[in-house]
Amino acid sequence: MSRPVLLLDIDGVVNVIQRSVDHRPPYHVWSPDQWNRYTAVVFEGHPNEQRWPILVSQMVVDFLTALSADVDIRWHTFWQQEA
């Protein structure tokens, strides 16, 4: 029997879109210690190198990790191969 598949949109769901001027996480959702910042680098060292800010809640990551025991999670994104 196959497992259910969850198509997960990363940007705006897992990677929080930062709308504030100072790029602060939405602390009204989770406390400051629940947020992690990363930078995704595409074409590192190449003239077309791109850097993308990543802001994720550890609570969301923990939930998805637990869910992955029962569901196949697939990254579904508008960005396609540029993601």
C-alpha positions in Angstrom: 0.0 0.0 0.0 1.4 3.4 -0.9 1.7 6.2 1.6 -0.2 9.5 1.2 1.7 12.4 -0.4 1.8 15.9 0.9 2.8 18.6 -1.6 4.4 21.2 0.5 4.9 24.8 -0.7 8.1 26.0 1.0 7.9 29.8 0.5 5.4 31.4 2.7 4.6 28.2 4.5 7.9 26.8 5.8 10.1 29.7 4.8 8.3 32.7 6.3 8.1 35.7 4.0 9.5 38.5 5.9 7.5 41.7 5.4 8.8 43.8 8.2 11.5 46.4 7.4 13.9 44.9 9.9 13.1 41.3 8.8 12.0 40.2 12.3 10.2 36.9 12.6 6.5 37.2 13.6 7.0 36.8 17.3 3.3 36.9 17.9 3.2 33.4 16.4 6.1 31.7 18.1 8.7 33.0 20.6 12.1 34.3 19.4 13.9 31.2 20.4 11.7 29.1 18.0 13.0 30.8 14.8 16.1 29.8 12.8 17.7 31.8 10.0 19.7 30.4 7.1 20.9 31.5 3.7 20.4 29.3 0.7 23.1 29.8 -1.9 22.6 28.9 -5.6 25.6 28.8 -8.0 28.0 29.5 -5.2 31.2 31.1 -6.5 29.7 31.6 -9.9 29.1 35.1 -11.3 25.4 34.3 -11.2 25.5 33.4 -7.5 22.2 34.0 -5.7 21.5 34.2 -2.0 18.0 33.6 -0.5 17.1 34.3 3.1 15.5 31.4 4.9 13.4 31.9 8.1 11.8 28.8 9.6 10.1 28.0 12.8 11.5 25.0 14.6 7.9 24.1 15.6 7.0 23.8 11.9 10.2 21.7 11.2 9.4 19.4 14.1 5.8 19.0 13.0 6.9 18.1 9.4 9.6 15.7 10.7 7.0 13.9 12.8 4.5 13.9 9.9 7.1 12.3 7.6 6.9 9.1 9.5 3.4 8.5 7.9 3.4 10.7 4.8 5.8 11.3 1.8 6.5 15.0 1.8 7.3 16.5 -1.6 8.5 20.0 -2.2 6.0 21.7 -4.4 7.0 25.2 -5.6 6.3 27.7 -8.2 10.1 28.3 -8.6 10.5 24.8 -10.1 14.2 24.1 -10.9 15.3 27.5 -9.6 14.2 26.6 -6.1 
